[in-house]
């Protein structure tokens, strides 16, 4: 395989590599993303293969392998010159050999009973984060139509820039911020318990929470973070909470089309009184959240290792950029318990989707949390969010 030298990793890639380095072998697959893309009826497998090959030619992360080093922080990324596309069915539970092959597989499947074919993909998180997946899917459909996607930056170029003199002070400030916040945060003894996953289908439409955030003069992620902190305070009896946000690190226009792993966990501390109006707390949380996001890019080997049992973790999944805000009516909610998945990482982790309705997916691996406690937490957070929506209105 012809390749282009060896380059350092971006800080996002390096964070993922460090997490993988301490993960048990049986959990390595848990960073695989299982995706399905629709294709127009009548599309041939050859057309799909050509579009996927063109996609890999445009985005280096789909042509990258990783060369470990004795010093884990010295791992290098090696970019293959030619696209290597495996149109082979694969299981999301099969780990990739990141040193031997690009970390993705794709294949075409026609649903049982007919219908339009679909492209199934398994892609490792070190190659694509959530924002990168949306870029890939958009570019794939454009290539399938014969279009030409906009140019995209290369991860190796971003990695080199992050190690330059101009970036050094930023990395140092981010590392110091992370150490200071974590050291000052309250620590509650935690022991791991069985994995419980559940999703609260809140029945609260996207337009309602969007208008509520606007009325409170905060961002939509901030509104959800505020309610998250309030629910934690109510259910644990502790007003001060260490929260970890997943920073997308794409505020800089030069990296918005980067297909790679850019995400890193950044901490903040909130102090909440669930009985007070949401407006003043939301504004305090907004200031803390913005400050945290400003320190979202740091060298993971220059700070203490992540303790996924210290604090509560939060990921916000935004609505598509061209989304329609409808529907607007609140409907009855429900809680759905989900099969266990992904035992690595945070032991208290909430993912919030907002379109077309707010969905709150909670994954807990802590002693004292069973189905009843998880249901109570999600019900409490849903009720608080409903109260915030009504208060903002």
Secondary structure, DSSP 8 states (H G I E B T S, - for coil): --EEEEE---HHHHHHHHHHHTS-GGGGGGGEEEEEEE--TT--HHHHHHHHHHHHHH-GGGGEEEE--SSGGG-EEEEESS----B----TTS---TTTS-SEEEEEEE-TT--SEEEEEEEETTT--HHHHHHHHHHHHHHHTT--------HHHHHHHHTSHHHHHHHHHHHHHHHHHHHHS----------EEEEEEEEEEHHHHHHHHHHHTS-HHHHHHHHHHHHHHHHHS-SEEEEEEEE----SGGGTT--S---EEEEEEEE--TTS-HHHHHHHHHHHHHHHHTT----TTSS----TTSSEEEEEE---TT------S----EEEEE-----SS-SEEEEEE-SSEEEEEEEE--TT--HHHHHHHHHHHHHHHHHHHHHH-
